């Protein structure tokens, strides 16, 4: 049985990260067709590792293979974005319920450190919003703390790539509001109390609020 050379596998991983970042930031725009020939020339790589990277990006839902058109970057319609948040609400509320049972004290301490950093940032920036990366770190810590690998895979490998893409490419969605910091504290309190029901309700409300803000802004933008 033949095996893939380690170098090829490493190169595919590097290409996956490079293309993923380019898609999330919009450097490769939504709806763009990915030409293996063009990309292999631009990136100075062979088509084998590039083809594997594109396959991985399809698994992350960042690329769609459209019959007779080939691979294209996903287009984030308002309908799709709202569906992403509905799915996130279902999965992440379950994740936090599991985290309330399974998180270690060290992981809970990490949540407190993240909240303290968010609070400090807001104080030092006249109440500015929570940076997106800090928000991601908070939610990722909880998701991993659920100790459920299926939920972790669905959220962090698939759903969150699309959410990051949306938030990065829409300035109004890049940062979280002051209310988000309050809700983060409430979520951590429920986890500390080892109360899965309270944690689930609190997280669900947190994500619903985010979805409602996004829907209002996107509706206003499309009406303008």
C-alpha positions in Angstrom: 0.0 0.0 0.0 1.4 3.4 -1.0 1.6 6.2 1.6 1.6 9.9 1.1 5.1 11.4 1.8 5.2 13.5 5.0 6.3 16.5 3.1 3.3 16.4 0.8 1.0 16.1 3.8 2.7 19.0 5.6 2.5 21.1 2.4 -1.2 20.4 2.1 -1.8 21.5 5.7 0.1 24.7 5.0 -1.8 25.4 1.8 -5.1 24.7 3.7 -4.2 27.3 6.3 -3.1 29.8 3.7 -6.2 29.4 1.6 -8.5 29.3 4.6 -7.2 32.6 5.9 -7.5 34.2 2.4 -11.1 33.1 2.2 -12.0 34.2 5.7 -10.5 37.6 5.3 -12.0 38.1 1.8 -8.7 38.2 0.0 -10.2 35.4 -2.1 -13.8 36.8 -2.4 -17.1 35.1 -1.9 -18.2 33.2 -5.0 -14.8 33.2 -6.5 -13.9 30.2 -8.7 -10.7 28.4 -7.6 -8.5 27.5 -10.5 -6.0 24.8 -9.6 -3.8 25.8 -12.5 -3.8 29.5 -11.5 -3.3 28.8 -7.8 -0.5 26.3 -8.3 1.3 29.0 -10.3 0.7 31.8 -7.8 1.6 29.6 -4.8 4.4 27.8 -6.7 3.2 24.4 -5.7 2.3 21.2 -7.5 -1.4 20.4 -8.1 -1.5 17.3 -5.9 -1.1 19.0 -2.5 -3.2 21.9 -3.7 -6.0 19.6 -4.7 -5.9 18.0 -1.2 -6.0 21.4 0.4 -9.1 22.3 -1.6 -10.7 19.0 -0.6 -10.1 19.9 3.0 -11.6 23.3 2.6 -14.7 21.7 1.1 -14.9 19.7 4.4 -14.8 23.0 6.3 -17.7 24.2 4.2 -15.6 27.2 2.9 -15.7 25.9 -0.6 -18.5 24.3 -2.6 -18.1 22.1 -5.6 -20.7 23.1 -8.2 -21.4 20.8 -11.1 -19.9 22.1 -14.4 -18.4 25.1 -12.6 -15.9 23.5 -10.3 -14.8 24.7 -6.8 -16.1 28.1 -5.7 -15.8 30.0 -2.4 -19.1 29.9 -0.5 -21.4 32.9 -0.7 -22.8 34.0 2.7 -26.4 35.1 2.1 -28.4 36.4 5.0 -30.4 33.2 5.0 -27.3 31.1 5.3 -25.8 33.3 8.1 -29.0 33.1 10.1 -29.1 29.3 9.6 -25.5 29.2 10.9 -26.5 31.0 14.1 -29.5 28.7 14.5 -27.2 25.7 14.3 -24.7 27.3 16.6 -27.4 27.9 19.1 -28.4 24.3 19.2 -24.9 22.8 19.3 -23.2 25.4 21.6 -26.0 25.4 24.1 -25.5 21.6 24.4 -21.8 22.1 24.6 -22.0 24.4 27.5 -24.4 22.1 29.3 -21.8 19.4 29.0 -19.0 21.8 30.0 -20.8 22.6 33.2 -20.3 18.9 34.1 -17.0 18.2 32.5 -14.8 21.3 32.6 -11.8 21.2 34.9 -11.1 23.9 37.4 -8.1 24.9 35.3 -10.3 25.4 32.3 -12.8 27.5 34.3 -9.8 29.6 35.5 -9.0 30.2 31.9 -12.5 31.5 31.2 -12.0 33.9 34.1 -8.7 35.1 32.7 -10.4 35.7 29.3 -13.2 37.7 30.9 -10.7 39.7 32.9 -8.8 40.5 29.7 -12.1 41.5 27.9 -13.1 43.8 30.8 -9.6 45.4 30.9 -9.7 46.0 27.2 -13.1 47.7 27.5 -12.0 49.9 30.4 -8.8 51.0 28.6 -10.6 51.7 25.3 -13.6 53.8 26.6 -16.1 50.9 26.6 -15.0 49.6 23.2 -16.3 46.3 22.1 -14.8 42.9 22.9 -12.3 42.0 20.1 -13.5 39.1 18.0 -10.4 36.9 18.7 -11.0 37.2 22.4 -14.7 36.2 21.9 -13.6 33.2 19.8 -11.2 32.1 22.5 -13.9 32.3 25.2 -16.3 30.1 23.2 -13.6 27.7 22.0 -12.6 27.1 25.6 -16.1 26.1 26.5 -16.6 24.0 23.4 -13.4 22.0 24.1 -14.4 21.8 27.7 -17.6 19.9 26.7 -15.3 16.9 26.1 -17.6 16.0 23.2 -15.4 15.5 20.1 -18.4 15.3 17.7 -19.7 18.7 18.8 -16.2 20.1 18.9 -15.6 19.0 15.3 -18.9 20.4 14.1 -18.4 23.7 15.7 -14.7 24.4 15.5 -13.8 22.7 12.2 -17.0 23.5 10.2 -19.3 26.1 11.6 -16.9 28.6 13.2 -14.9 29.0 10.0 -18.0 30.3 8.3 -18.9 32.5 11.3 -15.4 33.9 11.3 -15.6 34.6 7.6 -18.9 36.5 8.0 -17.7 38.5 11.0 -14.4 39.4 9.5 -16.0 40.6 6.3 -18.7 42.7 8.0 -17.4 45.4 10.2 -20.5 45.7 12.3 -20.2 42.0 13.3 -16.5 41.9 14.1 -16.8 42.8 17.8 -19.1 41.9 20.6 -21.1 44.4 22.6 -20.9 45.4 26.3 -23.9 43.1 26.9 -21.9 40.2 25.7 -19.4 40.7 28.5 -22.2 40.5 31.0 -23.6 37.4 29.3 -20.1 35.8 29.3 -20.0 36.3 33.1 -23.4 34.7 33.5 -22.3 31.7 31.4 -19.2 31.2 33.6 -21.3 31.5 36.7 -23.6 28.7 35.5 -20.6 26.5 34.7 -19.0 27.2 38.1 -22.3 26.2 39.8 -22.1 22.9 37.8 -25.7 23.7 36.6 -26.1 22.4 33.0 -29.7 23.6 32.7 -28.8 27.2 33.6 -25.7 27.1 31.5 -27.7 25.9 28.5 -30.4 28.5 28.8 -27.8 31.3 29.3 -25.8 30.3 26.3 -28.9 30.0 24.1 -30.0 33.5 25.1 -26.5 34.8 24.4 -26.5 33.4 20.8 -30.1 34.4 20.1 -29.2 38.0 21.0 -26.2 37.9 18.7 -28.4 36.5 15.9 -31.0 39.1 16.4 -28.4 41.9 16.2 -27.0 40.5 13.0 -30.4 40.1 11.5 -31.3 43.8 12.3 -28.1 45.1 10.8 -28.2 42.9 7.7 -31.9 43.8 7.1 -31.1 47.5 7.5 -28.2 47.2 5.1 -30.2 45.5 2.4 -32.9 48.0 2.7 -30.6 51.0 2.4 
